[in-house]
Amino acid sequence: MNSIKIFSPATVANVSCGYDAMGFSLEALGDEMLFTKTKEKSVIISKIEGADLPFEANKNVVGVVAQHMLNDSKADFGLDIQIFKKFKPGSGLGSSAASASGTAFAVNTLLNGKYSNLELTKFAMQGEVTACGSAIADNVAAAIYGGFILVRSYEPLDIIGIPTPSKLVATVIHPQIEIKTEAARKVVPQNIPVKTAISQWANVGGLVSGLYAEDFDLIGRSLVDLVAEPNRKKLIPYFDEVKEAAISNGALGAGISGSGPSIFALSKGKQTADKVAEAMNTVYKNSGIDYSIYVSNISKAGARII
């Protein structure tokens, strides 16, 4: 195999209570990339469509991840890479993670599956360092493993896949404003009261239990964020209105996707998810802010060949 075209999914990280520890992948939204082996042992990014990103390999998450993997594996080839972005950086939907994870998956395929998903996550995390200065795993792990994931530990890295109810559907509104991950992380408090911490990790336990048991009411009761959301929501226009509209129209719960500005809601069934999309649209249609709305199943697979 000398050439491969892949799809890498957009992701929702944090999932309200799971700050830096939980995420899930979207079936209906993601990036595409084309990887072609070259005789020269270097990484060249020859095309970028859909976003203004650097072509220099050492400044682009795609190039950084690819070079790490080629060096580590002592590969006897280089790569020509073409990137087709389908959603904007700074969306809160794991744009850099889709690039990093898709690269890890593609290069591993060209290396005949040398690395495990856990190892691919570690490579992809190096791309996140380039993108936002932090080796965050929630988005990249979701894009590699697919479905819901839990980052149980960072040292050592331990990723747990969580069963996802087939009727669980996500609705996401992406206001076309940019919030840098670094900026969003700065507003999250570094110290919180023990009472808040107890409530937060209890909700994580409830969410994981609800996903395993397909208990939609428990999933909804657990989608509560007492740490990041109260501080980040002020960065997102009409956040409270969108969340209220989603829940009043049947969503199990709603919250900030990653660092924002995207807002996600989870519903039981597509019919309710579509109704939630209409409610979100009503909130934003006269706002003067451009936006996109997506309704998507939770992807069972991560990055894949197309």
Buried (B, 14 or more C-beta within 10 A) or exposed (E): EEEBBBBBBBBBBBBBBBBBBBBBBBBBBBBBBBBBBBEEBBBBBEEBEBBEBBBEBEEBBBBBBBBBBBEEBEBEBBBBBBBBBBBBBBBBBBBBBBBBBBBBBBBBBBBEEBBEBBBBBBBBBBBBBBBBEEBBBBBBBBBBBBBBBBBEEEEEBEBBBBEBBEBBBBBBBBBEBEBBBEBBBEBBEEEEEEEEEEBBEEBBEBBBBBBBEBBBEBBBBBBBBBBBBEBBBEBBBBBEBBBBBBBEBBBBBBBBBBBBBBBBBBBBEBEBBBBBBEBBBEBBEEEEEEBBBBBBBBBEEBBBEE
